[in-house]
Amino acid sequence: MTWHAAATTDSFKDKDMLAVEISGHDVALYRIDDTFFATGNICTHQLAYMTDGYLDGDCIECPLHQAIFDVKTGEVLDGPAKKPLPVFPIRVEAAQVWVDLPD
């Protein structure tokens, strides 16, 4: 795993989700209150970007078939998806959001 600069906290000024591509990984970044989270940005059910979906609290709903995932754990809360989203560690230092991704 390697830490990557993914965004700045200012990138979330008017948003609660942000899609980024880092070293071949499609990553969804979320801001819930003042805490940041990261998951894979591709639904595990079918090809859809999670950041095109609807964030409600700490749940993200896929825009294609409305599968619901917990952004903190990746857990599937409602199908049709069966496989959880990958989750990635986040840290924030000096307004820089870092994500720890597999090599």
C-alpha positions in Angstrom: 0.0 0.0 0.0 1.2 3.5 -0.8 -0.1 6.9 0.3 -1.2 9.2 -2.5 -2.3 12.8 -2.5 -5.9 12.6 -3.7 -7.5 16.1 -3.2 -7.5 19.1 -1.0 -10.1 19.8 1.6 -11.0 22.9 -0.5 -12.0 20.5 -3.3 -15.0 19.7 -1.2 -16.1 23.3 -0.7 -19.5 22.8 -2.4 -19.5 19.0 -2.6 -19.7 15.9 -0.4 -18.3 13.5 -3.0 -15.4 13.6 -5.4 -14.2 11.1 -8.0 -10.5 10.8 -8.5 -8.3 8.5 -10.6 -5.0 7.6 -8.9 -2.5 5.2 -10.3 -5.1 3.3 -12.2 -7.6 3.2 -9.3 -11.0 4.8 -9.6 -11.6 6.2 -6.1 -14.6 7.9 -4.5 -13.9 10.4 -1.8 -16.6 11.4 0.6 -16.9 14.2 3.2 -19.4 13.4 5.9 -19.5 16.3 8.3 -15.7 17.0 8.7 -14.6 13.5 8.2 -13.3 12.0 5.0 -13.7 8.5 3.6 -12.6 6.6 0.5 -14.0 3.7 -1.4 -13.7 2.2 -4.9 -15.8 4.4 -7.3 -17.1 1.5 -9.3 -20.2 -0.4 -8.1 -19.5 -4.0 -7.4 -22.7 -5.1 -9.1 -22.4 -3.4 -12.5 -20.3 -0.7 -14.0 -21.5 2.6 -12.5 -19.7 5.4 -10.8 -20.7 5.6 -7.1 -20.0 9.4 -7.2 -22.9 9.7 -9.7 -25.1 8.3 -7.0 -26.8 9.7 -3.9 -25.0 10.2 -0.6 -27.4 10.1 2.4 -25.6 10.2 5.7 -22.9 7.6 5.5 -24.6 5.6 2.8 -24.0 5.8 -0.9 -26.7 4.6 -3.4 -25.5 3.4 -6.8 -27.2 5.4 -9.6 -27.7 2.3 -11.8 -29.7 -0.3 -9.7 -29.8 1.5 -6.3 -27.6 -0.8 -4.4 -26.7 0.9 -1.1 -23.3 0.7 0.6 -21.9 2.0 3.9 -19.0 4.3 2.9 -17.2 3.7 6.2 -17.0 -0.1 5.8 -17.9 -0.8 2.2 -20.6 -3.1 3.4 -23.7 -3.8 1.2 -26.7 -2.6 3.0 -29.3 -3.3 0.3 -28.9 -5.2 -3.0 -28.8 -6.1 -5.7 -25.0 -5.9 -5.1 -23.6 -8.7 -3.0 -19.9 -7.8 -2.8 -18.8 -4.8 -0.7 -17.0 -1.8 -2.0 -13.3 -1.7 -1.3 -12.4 0.9 1.3 -9.1 2.7 1.7 -7.5 4.4 4.6 -7.6 8.3 4.6 -5.5 10.9 6.4 -5.7 14.6 6.2 -2.6 16.7 6.7 -2.4 20.5 6.1 -5.6 20.5 4.1 -4.3 17.7 1.8 -6.4 14.5 1.6 -4.2 11.4 1.3 -5.5 7.9 0.3 -3.6 4.6 1.0 -3.9 2.5 -2.2 -2.6 -1.0 -3.2 0.5 -0.9 -5.3 
